[in-house]
Amino acid sequence: MTHGHDSDTIESWFDRTMHMDQYGTRLPFGSLGAKGLTHRFVELSGADRGRELNVLDASGGYASACLGAGSPVVGSALSRAVAEAGYVTDEIHSWERSQLLELLFSGDGLWAEQFPADEYHVAGRNSGSEGMELALRLALESRFDRRRLQPAEGREDRDIVLAFEGAWHGWTGGLLPLLNKRHYRIGLPSVAPEPYGLTVRHIPFGHVDAAREFFARHGDRVLAVVIEPVQGDAGIIVPPAGYLREVARLCTDSGALLVADEVLTFAKTGQFFGMADENGPIPTDVSVVGKSLGMGVLSTSMVIARRNLTVRATGAISTSDLRPLTCAVIRAGLEHIQAEGMLEKSRDLGEHLAKRLDEELVTVFPELYTESRGSGVMHGVELTQRAADRLGEFRETMIRSGVFVEFMGGAGRRSAGLRYVFPTMRVAPPIISTLADADAIVERLSAGSRHFLEVSA
């Protein structure tokens, strides 16, 4: 590490006052750097100001890095791309972009089974939110006849976008209506009903009868269904077997588009895509992947859409639409994941992690945890109300115990008789993690849980 700091100067870190605070209160830690799973944090305030902590990353969040920090594969790709790839916009064809898309979508490409090249095309964006904005835009454009400047024939009455209770798809103004959380919507503009407006409706996630009933009543009005294969912010909620495929069938039968938000689930469910089951890929009209796609060094996303879904000419040009450097990093990372069989290995890692989370957290600390659930390396441990009421203190305790975890808001109150879901601790380590790393994560979370109970007694 080359970073240096002085505990007497820590409070003068300029970003503490200059960087806009979008959290209400930021965590009282600073990052000095990271390597692999291990982040080097420092206490920024209090009696321990200046104390350094080695923290294992199990957050799987905003800066998600499926290859961990400081990957030599990613570093090499970045260096080569800076030196060789250039920086043309997407108006110019790019050899780097061509190589990436051939790797993914050619006849024997990594993703060709799910997205055949003769049926799908792709675009890039700066972030998952921007990718979801484009996905929504593609759905809205599908009901408009751009040549005649009027509603597309047969789709005039498609005014409903169906979303799910507890869903999370991003912060942007276009996506806020997809959230059923009042906190994020009140006081901000809503979508106008006319002309060309839309109505967002929410149904309980994972409740197949609710989905069937909704389509039976309103199927001819549904423009698109926007779904997460595993609900993230709702508390890492995995739907029952067969649910996603049934939703896909309902969309196909009614003429609605199916939009899969795979920003969080990409490469975390033991396979590249969460929209799959024992029968293989579940067809979607638009899929958006992000977070891990940038390999921890780039903020990027990819929108994969059926070829008949487009945006009017020049109407959605982006600063970052699969730029050469971005493509070089993605390609190097995905080739490495494939060559090392990392997704297959992550399934064993996920099963091991799930077992230990259940046995050593949920079973041992019923005062703090109600349930553990998840898929692949993405797991959630739901808090009890007692722990949720002191979430800030709880989270800091876990970091000081040596694990960086994120906390999901929880689905809260749901309809159709589904139970309330409290905030949930997301445990989603990079897929480079070993079984020993998983053990260390659980042991530190266990120690943190014990300490929290002792100090809060």
Disulfide bonds with the S-S distance in Angstrom:
none
